[in-house]
Amino acid sequence: MKKIIIGIFAHPDDESFGPAGTLLMEAKSGTDVHLVTLTAGDAGMNPDNQADLAAVRLEEWKKAGSLIGAKSMHFLGYKDGMLSNIDMVSIGEQLIEYIMSLIAAEPADTAIELMSMDLGGVTGHIDHIVAGRSACFAFYRLREDDARFSRIRLWCLSEKYAPHLNTSWLFMEAGHPASDIGEIVDATAYQAELRAIVQAHHTQRADGDSHLRTMGDALGMNYFIVKS
C-alpha cells in the first residue's frame, strides 16, 4: 500500500530543526514525502546581509528537502512573522486545494498523513501556531470526504528535554508529558544525515548550531501528538 506524508510548516527550517528524522526515515522506507512552507523565512537571521534573504532561504530549504528525500516542495507565499487568524482561513483553504490536486490520481488504498507542529507552536511562535492549526483544519475537512486521510502527527517536545516553561524569547510552554505523546520515532541512527540537513540552512546557522548542541546524542528523537 502506498503512503504519502505532507509536512506543513511555517518557515523553511521548521521541518529540519523539528521532525526531520521521521521525514528522512519515511522517505527511506518508500513513503512519498511532500513539504509545504507557509513563508520564506524572510524575517529570520541574516548574518551575511543577503540582499534577498527570502530567495536564499528558499534555496536552503530546497537543499534540505533534497537531503530529506522530499518528492515535492511547495511555498504558499505568506509573509514571515505576520500570520494571523485571518490568514489561517485562507491558508487552510489553500492547503485543501493543493493537497486535493496532489493526491487526485492516487489509488483508493493510499494512506495519506499530514504532519505539522503542535497547536502551541512548540516555541510559542504565532507562525508555528498558524501552521499547526491550519494543517489540522485541512486534515479534518479533507477526511470528511476521503477515507485515505488516516492521521495527522503534530511534532512536539517531550518534557524530558524541555521540563520547564521558557520566557527567554517568547512564552514557550514546557514539553509534553508522556500521556500526551502518541508516538516516539527514533532516527538517531541517521545523525550524520540529520546534521547535514540542519546545516543546509546556512543563514540560520546560529539556531542550527544551538539545536545540534541542545539535542546532542538525542538528535533524531522525535515526539508526536497523534490525531485521527
Phi, psi and omega per residue, in radians:
M1 nan 2.339 -3.130
K2 -1.323 2.553 3.125
K3 -2.241 2.410 3.114
I4 -2.213 2.355 2.999
I5 -2.119 2.279 3.071
I6 -1.997 1.926 -3.130
G7 -1.618 2.155 -3.049
I8 -2.056 2.032 -3.042
F9 -2.365 2.863 -3.053
A10 -1.445 -0.665 -2.997
H11 -2.249 2.791 -3.075
P12 -1.089 -0.292 -3.140
D13 -1.868 -0.027 -3.031
D14 -1.092 -0.697 3.131
E15 -1.216 -0.538 -3.080
S16 -1.367 -0.696 3.113
F17 -1.485 -0.055 -3.131
G18 -1.972 -1.933 -3.004
P19 -1.544 0.586 -3.099
A20 -1.020 -0.618 -3.138
G21 -1.048 -0.774 3.129
T22 -1.166 -0.779 3.131
L23 -1.069 -0.729 3.121
L24 -1.096 -0.819 3.137
M25 -1.094 -0.708 3.132
E26 -1.104 -0.787 3.139
A27 -1.090 -0.709 3.133
K28 -1.137 -0.493 -3.108
S29 -1.486 -0.047 3.110
G30 1.856 -0.022 3.090
T31 -1.213 2.427 3.001
D32 -1.371 1.985 -3.140
V33 -1.797 2.207 3.086
H34 -2.127 2.383 -3.090
L35 -2.033 2.440 3.084
V36 -2.189 2.331 2.956
T37 -2.072 2.343 -3.135
L38 -1.295 -0.631 -3.091
T39 -2.213 2.968 3.093
A40 -1.622 0.053 3.138
G41 1.228 0.499 -3.028
D42 -1.282 -0.114 3.054
A43 -1.733 0.140 -3.125
G44 -1.348 -3.074 3.130
M45 -1.146 2.552 -3.113
N46 -2.367 1.133 -3.032
P47 -1.141 -0.375 -3.127
D48 -1.754 0.164 3.118
N49 0.922 0.832 3.105
Q50 -1.116 2.341 -3.139
A51 -1.158 -0.588 3.133
D52 -2.254 1.402 -3.074
L53 -1.067 -0.645 -3.129
A54 -1.008 -0.828 -3.121
A55 -1.115 -0.719 -3.140
V56 -1.123 -0.773 -3.109
R57 -1.163 -0.617 3.089
L58 -1.176 -0.608 3.063
E59 -1.172 -0.703 3.075
E60 -1.085 -0.697 3.112
W61 -1.079 -0.751 3.116
K62 -1.103 -0.672 3.101
K63 -1.120 -0.806 3.130
A64 -1.093 -0.733 3.125
G65 -1.082 -0.658 3.092
S66 -1.116 -0.702 3.119
L67 -1.166 -0.599 3.088
I68 -1.216 -0.564 -3.092
G69 1.775 0.400 -3.123
A70 -1.115 2.406 3.130
K71 -1.402 -0.572 3.078
S72 -2.640 2.802 -3.137
M73 -2.453 2.373 -3.016
H74 -2.343 2.224 -3.134
F75 -1.845 2.179 -3.078
L76 -1.455 -0.370 2.995
G77 1.640 0.292 3.131
Y78 -1.475 2.838 -3.088
K79 -1.507 2.198 3.135
D80 -1.030 2.290 3.076
G81 1.424 0.054 -3.027
M82 -2.107 0.213 -3.084
L83 -1.302 2.656 -3.045
S84 -2.659 -3.117 3.079
N85 -1.030 -0.679 -3.133
I86 -1.084 -0.771 3.111
D87 -1.118 -0.572 -3.075
M88 -1.023 -0.646 3.125
V89 -1.144 -0.876 -3.107
S90 -1.192 -0.632 3.101
I91 -1.095 -0.805 3.113
G92 -1.006 -0.757 3.141
E93 -1.176 -0.698 3.104
Q94 -1.155 -0.670 3.107
L95 -1.089 -0.756 3.125
I96 -1.058 -0.809 -3.141
E97 -1.078 -0.797 -3.141
Y98 -1.109 -0.820 -3.088
I99 -1.142 -0.704 3.127
M100 -1.077 -0.689 3.101
S101 -1.217 -0.601 -3.114
L102 -1.158 -0.666 -3.001
I103 -1.877 0.140 -3.033
A104 -0.983 -0.661 -3.063
A105 -1.678 0.102 -3.100
E106 -1.367 2.540 -3.095
P107 -1.141 2.835 -3.037
A108 -1.142 -0.409 -3.111
D109 -1.655 0.200 3.100
T110 -1.197 2.367 3.039
A111 -1.656 2.115 -3.085
I112 -2.029 2.210 3.117
E113 -2.131 2.617 2.955
L114 -1.914 2.721 3.110
M115 -2.476 2.424 3.085
S116 -2.739 -2.758 3.135
M117 -1.757 2.793 -3.109
D118 -1.107 2.891 -2.944
L119 -1.247 -0.181 3.006
G120 -1.633 0.068 3.107
G121 1.259 0.266 -3.128
V122 1.075 -1.100 -3.111
T123 -1.646 -0.128 -3.043
G124 1.601 -0.022 3.135
H125 -1.113 2.232 -3.109
I126 -0.998 -0.707 3.125
D127 -1.035 -0.701 3.117
H128 -1.110 -0.746 -3.138
I129 -1.074 -0.776 3.119
V130 -1.074 -0.733 3.141
A131 -1.067 -0.853 -3.107
G132 -1.121 -0.740 -3.108
R133 -1.277 -0.650 3.087
S134 -1.136 -0.682 3.103
A135 -1.099 -0.721 3.106
C136 -1.166 -0.710 3.083
F137 -0.976 -0.860 -3.129
A138 -1.107 -0.762 -3.103
F139 -1.042 -0.873 -3.067
Y140 -1.230 -0.584 3.068
R141 -1.154 -0.785 -3.121
L142 -1.162 -0.674 -3.089
R143 -1.172 -0.428 3.135
E144 -0.970 -0.634 -3.045
D145 -2.044 0.038 -3.040
D146 -2.503 1.838 -3.081
A147 -1.215 -0.135 3.115
R148 -1.195 -0.361 3.136
F149 -1.405 1.862 -2.971
S150 -1.606 -0.680 -3.086
R151 -2.944 2.876 2.976
I152 -2.173 2.297 3.115
R153 -1.857 2.192 -3.132
L154 -1.865 1.940 -3.121
W155 -1.140 2.383 -3.118
C156 -2.513 2.999 3.036
L157 -1.703 2.478 3.045
S158 -1.474 2.565 3.071
E159 -1.077 -0.298 3.080
K160 -1.076 -0.624 -3.096
Y161 -1.822 -0.290 3.110
A162 -2.396 1.291 -3.006
P163 -1.314 -0.260 -3.055
H164 -2.250 2.661 3.012
L165 -1.148 2.781 -3.016
N166 -2.401 2.229 3.088
T167 -2.073 0.404 -3.116
S168 -1.215 -0.346 3.063
W169 -2.335 -1.525 2.991
L170 -1.714 3.119 3.006
F171 -1.371 1.944 -3.123
M172 -1.986 2.088 -3.139
E173 -1.182 2.789 3.033
A174 -1.124 2.812 3.126
G175 -1.121 2.900 -3.056
H176 -1.406 2.504 3.043
P177 -1.268 2.872 -3.111
A178 -1.000 -0.519 -3.117
S179 -1.169 -0.392 3.115
D180 -1.475 -0.433 -2.926
I181 -1.535 2.135 -3.092
G182 -1.665 -0.295 -3.127
E183 -2.709 2.443 3.032
I184 -2.133 2.221 3.125
V185 -1.996 2.213 3.131
D186 -1.819 1.805 3.101
A187 -1.980 0.453 -3.089
T188 -1.148 -0.303 3.095
A189 -1.167 -0.258 -3.078
Y190 -1.927 0.536 -3.033
Q191 -1.086 -0.630 3.124
A192 -1.087 -0.759 3.110
E193 -1.186 -0.646 3.136
L194 -1.181 -0.636 3.070
R195 -1.096 -0.719 3.117
A196 -1.122 -0.653 3.114
I197 -1.127 -0.801 3.100
V198 -1.073 -0.782 -3.071
Q199 -1.272 -0.221 3.049
A200 -1.092 -0.440 3.122
H201 -1.539 1.221 -2.977
H202 -1.089 -0.668 -3.125
T203 -1.148 -0.429 -3.134
Q204 -1.793 0.554 -3.007
R205 -1.130 -0.491 3.099
A206 -1.107 -0.822 3.090
D207 -1.163 -0.675 3.138
G208 -1.111 -0.787 3.123
D209 -1.117 -0.693 3.107
S210 -1.104 -0.719 3.116
H211 -1.089 -0.771 -3.132
L212 -1.138 -0.692 3.109
R213 -1.156 -0.767 -3.094
T214 -1.120 -0.761 -3.094
M215 -1.323 -0.665 3.114
G216 0.935 -2.251 -3.121
D217 -1.208 -0.199 3.136
A218 -1.576 0.054 3.098
L219 -0.995 2.160 -3.089
G220 1.851 -0.127 3.028
M221 -1.488 2.037 -3.086
N222 -2.061 2.424 -3.109
Y223 -2.121 2.427 -3.073
F224 -2.358 2.461 2.818
I225 -1.537 2.222 -3.039
V226 -1.953 2.230 3.116
K227 -2.161 2.466 -3.132
S228 -2.420 nan nan
